Each structure stands twice: as structure tokens, then as C-alpha cells.
Amino acid sequence: MPVTTDSPNPKRTPISKIHGSRIFASSYDESIPYDITIENHHIKAITPHDPEATINEPHSLDARNCVITLSLCHAHIHLDKAFLLSSPNYADLQLETGDFAKAMELGQKAKARFTPSDLLTRGRWLVAESIAAGVTHLRCFAEVDYLVGLKCLDAAIQLKREFEGCCELQICAFAQEGLFSGIHAEENMGLMERALGTRAEVEVLGVTPYAEEDEESARENVKWAFGVTGAERRWHLDFHLDYHLDEDRAPLTGLVMDLVGEWEWIVGLNSNWKTIALGHCTRLTLFSYKEWWQLARRIEWLSPVHFVGLPTSDLYIQGKPGHGEGGGQRPRGTLQITQMIRKYGLNGAIAVNNVGNAFTPQGSCDPLALASWGVGVYQETDVETLFECVSMRAKRAIGVKLESGAIGYVRVGERADLVIFGGGEDEERLSTQRPRLGLMDLVCDPPKKRQVLFGGALIEV
């Protein structure tokens, strides 16, 4: 595939009526089609399908009896490291071992070669493929450190402008490297402060406490993030936290909970809807039943806190047996997000994290494929919660306010950010004609063909 730096030219077509769609929600009969009226970017009406209606009128869309849902969301995805394995610029950086240290080494070598045009090319691939999969909201991490300066952040800002009106690209200024330890700490800190002070497009502050060289520096990293955000909560906070399976190392999650209370990120006081996302947190998978309940009680009134499971990366990096072991001991090493939601009442989502690099060489930009994968990873039959984890719950985790104020589905009053799945009954090719009979069918075997609407406009990229 030739590398191009040309700007994208997405097509936006306003839609006022969707004809003949099936809605997977408890208040609708999944077996019959409905017509959806859209006005001012929102769903105005949902009525039983009128087969006599004129479908080819301007601004109408024939869903052909396909499934329609609210759109998907990337709650956590790295924009600048995407598709390194697909770019000829990094062809010599081949995978050797699937461990974190090697992934960091290859990542640093790649970052030393980043150029603005390269970042834009790979970033456009990521955003375009995500939209095609049904994603309308993305929290994108752009690294800021001594290796890349602000070039990743500036590329993200340009991509946000290029795809304006096609998706909501939320930018996270992300410190992958240490801020309080290591020979580059002072430079890294200066760059982060510059990014937060001069780039108004930044909506999220992201840090990596486990990248610090010692426990005290890791704690200072967490405290700094709360402190620089301040009592007015200028940015969402996103922590890459406790990414290990060492039961002798206490998790830093408790410190985060203490600071949430100290800085009053609590119910009734967080009026600007800023959230705190905790990604990875694989150390918590070693918790006992008692420890989980203790955490659940501590977090009960801390509604802005959301755990984001990253199973494709976690399972690739974590839980490998030692060289001298037989190989049978392989803990999953990823948060059991659906159990955390259902059993302990915690907020949670799952996300793709990385695509096509040494941290996660496998997988795609499709969050629904990740939900499908979750059926096996979590041994889960509650596909409704799995779908929510890549749609409504994922949006809430990054601070997107649903009109319903709760976990919502396709309903009157909701913003028309929608996905139509499948080719439809009139599709000529036999390979696309099989319908999805329910949500279980949709999640377990996601259709490849999709149409996505953002604010009521059909987006083609």
C-alpha cells in the first residue's frame, strides 16, 4: 500500500429519515423494522416501519431491515504508535519477544524516527478505519517527551481539525516516560507543562506512574496529575496504572482513590463532567473477594472513576510463564470488566489501546470485534454489557454526556450517533445476506459491512 500524506476528504450526507431498521433494545420488538426521524442532530421520532413510504427521497436512508445501534467508542487508543508494523519506515523493527521491556525499546526506536507526515499518515489510517467500524468518539493518546517533543500532539490536533464533523477526537497529552525519575525527567516535565499551557485542544492529561524508576516517584507522578489539574478540574485524567502481576507490589489504585476525595472529584461537586480513567490495572486481577468489595465500597461515591480494560494488550504482554516453567501457568492478566460492573457495581469499559505495534501486534480498529473477543476472554454470556463497554459505557468513561443521563440505547431525544450493521436483505452478494437475529448474534459475530452516522450525517471515509 503506497504511503500518502494527502488530507482525507470524508463525505458527510445529512440524513433526516432512516427507513426499516431493527432496534436491539428491551422496549422494541427486535423482529420488526422501525423508521427513525432525525432533526437537529438528534432522534426526533421512532415509529413502526411504513412500507409505503418513499425511501429514495432526499436525505433518506434505507436500512434494509438491518440492525441499528448507538455508535461505538474508543475509550483508550494510541494515535501516534498505530500501524508501525504496516509502515515501511519501521520495517527493520521486527518483533522478537512479546514482553513489555522489548515493546518499550522498539517503541522508543520508532519514536526517534517520527516525522509530521508519517504521524499524519498513520493517524489518518487509524481514524478512518475506526469511523468505518462505527466509531464516532475517540480518546486519542499523543505522547509528549524528550524523544518526540510536541510533534505527536500537534499531529493529533491537525487530525482533529481534518475529521471535524465526522467524529469527536478527544486529545490526551500523554506522558509515557517518567516525569520524576530518569535522566530525561526534567525535560519530559517541561514539555508536558508546555503542552498543557499552550495547546488549548488538549482535553485530557495522561500519565504513566509505572514508567517511573521507583515507588516514590510513581506516587509523585499520581499526585502531580491531580495537582496540575487543580480543584477546577481543567482536564480529564487518564492513568496507565498498575501494569504488572506482582503480588508483592501494592497497587497505586488506593492513592488515586484518596486523591479523588481530597480534590473533590465526587458526586455533586464534579459539575463539569470530568472523569478519571484507570487503564490496565492488571495488578487488581490478583485481588481477593474481600479486596474487591473493599475497593467497591471506597469508590461507591466516586462516580467519575472508570476502569478501562485493555485485553488485547494485557493478554499479549502479561502472564507469560518463565523460561524454566512448563508453560501451562498463564494467568489472563486483564481486568474482568463485566464482572466488575455486574458484581461490584464499578464503572467500566474495554478498549483497543494499540493497533499494529509491539505492544499489540494483533487486532484491528473495531471495538465490536473486541467485545466479541470478550465473550471468550471473560467467559461471558451477558453480551448486552459487553456491547455497552464499547459503546455507551466507553463514552461515559471519557466524559461524553448521553442525553438520557444514563446507559442509553437508540431512543427519542438521544443524539443521532448511530451504526447500521449488515448488508441488508436486498444485498446482491450472498456472503452479506445473513441477518443478525439478536444482540448475541451481533456481538458474537459482528458484520463487516457498516454505515455510521455522526450527529445525523452519514459519514463515508
N, C-alpha and C positions, 0 to 999 in steps of 0.2 A: 504494500500500500504506500503510495508516494506521500511524503510528508509535506503538508501545506500550512502556511500561516495565514491564509486568507480568512477574513472575518466571516462568521456564519451569517446566513441570510434566512432565518426562520420565518415561516409563513404563519400569520395569525388570521383566522377567519372567525368573526363573531357569529355565535350560534344563539338563536332565540328559541328553538324548539328541538328537542330530541324525541324521535318517534320510536316506539316499540322496544323499549329497553326493559330488562328484567332486573329487579332490585332485590339484593340479598339482605333483608332486614326483617326483624320479627313482626313489624307492622304491615308488611306487604306479602302477598302471595307470590312466592318465587316462580311459580309455574305460568304466570300470566304477564304479558307485557304492559308497560306504562309509558305515557308520554310526559315529558318533563319540560316545563316552560321556564325560560331563563330571562331575567330582566335585571339590569344594573349589577351585573356580575354575580347575581345570587339566584337561587332556585325560587321561583315565584309560585309554581303550582306543580302538583303531581296528580295525574288523572289516568284512569284506565285507557289503554290504547284505543284510538279511534281508527279503525282500518279504512275508513272512507276519507280520512284527512289527506290533503295534498302534501306529499312528502318531499317533492322536488322544488318546493317554493324556496325563495332566497332565505339564507340563514337557517335552514332546516337540516337536520342530520338524521339519517335512517340508521338506527342501531341494529336493525335486522334480528331482533329477538336475542341480542347478546346481553351479557351481564354488565351492569354499570355499578361502580362503587366510588366512594371518595378517593381522591388521588393518593399516591404513595409519597413517602418522605425519607430522605437520607438524614437521620439524626446525627450522623458522625461519618464524614468521609474526607479523605486527604486528597486535596486537589492537585498539589504540586508533585506528588510522588506517583500519580496514576500512570499506568501503562508504560512504565520504564522497560518492561520486558517486551513491549511492542515497538519500541523506538530503536532505530539503527544507531542512534547516538550512544547507546549504552549496551551494545551487543556483546562487548567483552566482559561485562559484569554479570557473569553467569552464577546461578545458584549452585552452591556446593553442599551446605548443610542448612537445615531449616531451623536454626536457632536464633534467638534474639540478638546476641552479640554479632553474629555474621550479618544479620539483616541490617543492623545499625551501621556496620562497616561498609556494606555495599551502598546503603543509603547516603552515607557521608561522601563516598567517592562520586556518586551520581550528582549530589547537590553541588559539588565543586565544579561541575560542568553545566549547570543550569544556565540557560540564556532566556531572555524575554520571549523570543519567538518560539523556542522549544516549550516553555511553560504554557504559552497560549495554545499551541497546537494540541498538546496532550490534555490541557484543561478543556478545550472545546470538544474533544472526543468524549471526555467524561460527562460533561453537562448535556451534550446532545444525546448520547446513549441513555443517560438517566431519564431525560424527558421522554424519549421514545418508549421507555419501560413503564412510564406512567408517573414519574416523579415530578412534583411541582414545587417542593420545598427542600432545600439542601443546606445543611450546616457544613461549610467547607473550611477545612483547616489549611492555613497558609503559614509556613514556617518562617520564623524570624530568628536569625542567629548569625554568628560570625562567618559562616560559610556562604550564606545567600543574601545577607543584608535584608533589604526590603523588597527585593525583586519578585519573590513569590507573592507577597502581599499586593504589590502593585499589579501583578498579572491577574490576581483574583478580582481586584477592583475593576479592571478592564473587562473581564468576563462578566461581571455583574451588570455592567452597562450594556454589553453586547446582547445579553439574553434578557434584558429588561422587557417586561410584558409577556414573557414566555415561562418564567419560573421565578421563584423567590430564592435568591442566592444569598445566604447569610454568612458573612465572613468572620472567621475566627483568627485573630492574631495568635499564633501558636508557638510557644517556647518548647521545642523538642529537646533542646540542650539545657544543661544546668545553668541556673541563674545565681547560685550561691556557692558553687564549688567548681573546681577545674580551672585550667589556665585561661579559659575564654569567658569565664563567668561575668566579669565586669563589662566586657564588650557586648555579650549577649544581653545583659540587663539594660545597657544604654540603648541598644537597638529596640528592645521591647518598649521602653519608655518613649522613644521617638515614634514608634509605630502608633502607640495609644494616643500620643499627643498631637500627631499631625495627620492621621488618616481617619477622617470622620466616618468613613464607610464601615469601619470595624464595629461589629455589634457584640462580639464575644471575645473574652480573654481566656486563652487555653494554656495550661501549664502541665508539666510532666515531673512531678516530685520524685519519681523513681529514677529519673536521669541524674539526680544529684549523687555525689560520691559518698555521702554518709547520711545517717538518720537525722541528725540535727539540721543539716542543710535542706533535707527533704521537708522537714517541718516548717522551716523558714520560707520555703517555696510556697507552701499552702497558705501560710499567714500573709505573705506578701500579696497574693492574689486577692484575698479579701480586703486587705488594707488599701491597695491601689484602686480597687473598685469603689470602696467607700460606702458610707451609710446611704448615699443616694442611689447606689447600685447602678453605676453608669453602664456596665456591660453584663451580659450573661456570663456565668463562669462555667468552664468545662475542664475537668480534671482527668488526665490519664493517671489512674491511681492503682496502687497495689497489684502490679502486674507480675505476680510470682506465685509459687505454690510452696513457699517455705513456712511451715507452721511455727518455726522459731522466731519469725519476724512478725511483730504486731502490725496489724493494718492501720493505715492512716485515716480510715473512714471515720473513726471516733473523733479525731481532731477536726475534721470537716464539720461533723455534727455540732461540736462545741462552738465553732466559729459561726455557723449558721444562726444559732441562738444569740450569740454575742452581737452580731451585726444585724439582727432583727430581720432576717430573711424568712419570715414566718407568716402564717395565715393572718390576713387583715392588715398587715404592715407592708406587704410587698405589692403595692398598688400599681407599680409599673410593669408587672408581669415578667420580671426577670427570673430565670431559672438557674439551677445548679445541676449540671450533668456530671455523673461519675462513670467514666468509661473503663472497660476491662474489669477491674476489681476482682481478679481471679483468686486472690487470697481468700476472699469470702466464701469460696466454694468449700473450704475446709471447716466452715462453721458448723457447730453442733445445733441441734434443735433449739436448745436453750439460748445460744448466742444469737440465732436468727430472731427469736422473739424479743430478746433484749434490744437488738437493733431496731426492730419494728416499733417497739414502744418509744424509743428515743426519737424516731423520725415521724411519729404519728402526726404531730402538728407542724411538720416542716414540709408543707405541700410543694414548695419549689424544687425539692430534691428528686432527681430522676436517675435511676441506674440504667446504663446503656450497655447491653451485652453485645460483644463483637465476636461471635462464634467462629467465623471463618478464619480470622487471625488467631484467636485464642487456641483453637484446636491444632493449628499448624505449628504454633510456636511453643505452647505449653505442654507439659505432661509427658515428655519423651523419656523412655527408660534409659538408664545409664549404659555405657558400653559393656559393662560386665554383667548386665542383667539379661534375663531370658527374653524380654520384650513384651511379656504379657501384661505388665503393670502400666497401664496407660490411662490415667485419670482424664476425664473430659476437660477439666480446667477452664470451664467457661460458665458464667453465671446462668443459673436455671431461671431465666427471666419469667417464664409463665408461672412457675411455682411461686416465685417471689410476689407476683401480682395477686394470684388467687389465694394463696395460703397465708401470706403475711401482710397483705394489703399495701405493698410498696408500689411506687410508681416505676414503670419500666418500659423499655423499648429495645429493639435489636436493630443493628445497623451493619452496613457493608464494610466500613472502615477503610480498607485499602483494596485496590484493584491492580493486578498485573505488576507486582513488585516483590521484593524479597521478604516483606512482611506477610504478604498474602498473594502468592502467585496464582491461586485458583479462584474461580468465581467470576462474576460479571457485575454490571451496574444495576442489576434488577433486585430490588428489595423483596419482591414477592417470591423470587427463587430462594432467597434467604429464609423466608417464612416457611417455604416448602421443606427446605433443609432442616428447619427446626422441628418438624414432625418427628424426624429420626433422632436428632441430637437430644431433644428434650423428652423423647418418647411420649409425644403429646398428641392427644386427640381433640383438644379444645382449639380448633382452627380459628374460631372467632377471635380469641385473644391473640393468637399468632398474627392474624391479619391486622388487628389493631396495633400491634407492636411495630409494624412497618408503615402504618398509616396514621390514624388519629392519635395514638399514644406517642408515636415518634414526633408528631407535630407539637404536641403539648410539651414534650421534653425540651424542645428548642425554643419554646415560648410563643408558638403560634396559637392565637386565641380562636377556638372554634366558636361559631355563632351560638351554638346550643349551650356553651359553657361547660360541657361535659364530653365524654366519649361519644361522638356523634356518627351518624350514618347519613345516607342520602335522605334529606328531608327538606321540607319547605323552610326557607329562611337561611339555610346553610349556603356558604359561598360555593359557587359552581366550579370547584376544582375537582375534576372527575376523570375517571378512566373507563373506557368501554373495552371489554375483553372479548376477543374472538373475531372470527371472520364472518359469522352470520350464516343463516340458513340458505341465503341466495348466493353464497360464495361459490364460484365455479370449481375451484380446486377441492377435490375430495379430502385432501390432507388437512384442510382447515374447517371442515364442516361439523366435526363432532362438538356438540354443545357441552357446557358445564352445567350440571344439574343442581348444584348447590355450592355453598361455601367450601365444604370439604373437598369437592371436586376441583374447585378453583385454586385452592391453596396447595393441594397435593400435586396437582399437575397444571401449573399456570399456562394459559395460552400464550403463544409467542406474539400473535398479532394484537395490537392495542392502538386505541386512539385516545389522546389526552386533551383535556380542556383545562385552561387556566383562566379563572375569572370569567368563564363562559365563552372563551375563544378557543377554537380548535387550533392546536399547535402542531406544526409539521417541521421537523428539523432533519 
